[in-house]
Amino acid sequence: MSVTVFIQGRNGATRWQPGKRWLLLPVLLIAAGTGFYQHNAKQVQQQQANADNERVAREDQKQELIELKGATESQLAMLVTHVARMQAKVTRLEALGQQVAKNNQLEDQFDFSSTVGVGGQSELGANIELEQLIADMDKLVSRIDNNNVQLSILETVSSNLHIDEERYISGRPIEKGWLSSPYGLRNDPFNGRRTMHKGIDFAAKEGTNVVATAGGVITWAGKMFGYGELVEIDHGNGLRTRYGHNKSLLVTVGDVIAKGDNIAKMGSTGRSTGPHVHYEVLRGGQQIDPQKYVYRKAG
């Protein structure tokens, strides 16, 4: 098939018949345009898809941030509650320490009410910030450390005070009875000779309680020649007391006893003429006159 093209010029219409290659030009142009359009369409679709993916990713990130923020706020609120409870417990602990110091007349040496020198203060609340919470926790840790040191020292001092009070020898070794023989030279009840009586005798009804005149550790609980059933207590500082002629013993070696504890029942064992307790005070291993301890004021 041939195509004839008439071209209008000044001198009239001119007849031109193009070759086959010219006939293919429109087809090529249409094909090129179609390819270009399809390429642009794909680019637009890809860009739209990328935009959609980015939007979805941003929404996912936003949701994750919201959830993370909610979890963080919940954890902070929980921490705030724990810190508040710890503060309340530390406050009660400080009050207790102050009371113990007061009871031992040591309030001038131990002050549990003073604030430890740390950074700025902040109030605990629902909208507390992380930095504020950390500051409060640091302050709380400082208070706890300071109180632990003071309580440890207070415990040591208080214990020593109580030990000194317990070791203070005073009073009679019986609940009921009377002094039947003093310390010093006397006529021996068995042979009548003048001998040294190295203790004080207190007589009462058999079975009467024999009590410790000071706190300490039992170093002897059993028979000893001349003493019968004997209890010996070490009070420290080189001081010991002995309680002889007992009917029965209520303690054993190694027991820790307090001042006023019942340690035996009065009897007449050993070298004895009747129910009584032979009471001795030893200093550095030597018997001394117990009278000043018996009648001294309680510590």
Buried (B, 14 or more C-beta within 10 A) or exposed (E): EEEEEEEEEEEEEEEEEEEEEEEEEEEEEEEEEEEEEEEEEEEEEEEEEEEEEEEEEEEEEEEEEEEEEEEEEEEBBEBBEEBBEBBEEBEEBBEEBBEBBEEBEBBEEBEBEEEEEBEEEBEBEEEBEEEBBEBBBEBBEBBBEBBEEBBEEBEEBBEEEEBEBBBBBBBBBBEEBEBBBBBEEBEEEEEEEEEEBBBBBBBBEEEBBBBBBBBBBBBBBEEBEEBBBBBBBBBBEEBBBBBBBBBEBBBEEEBEBEBBBEBBBBBBBBBBEEBBBBBBBBEEEEBBBBBEBBEEEEE
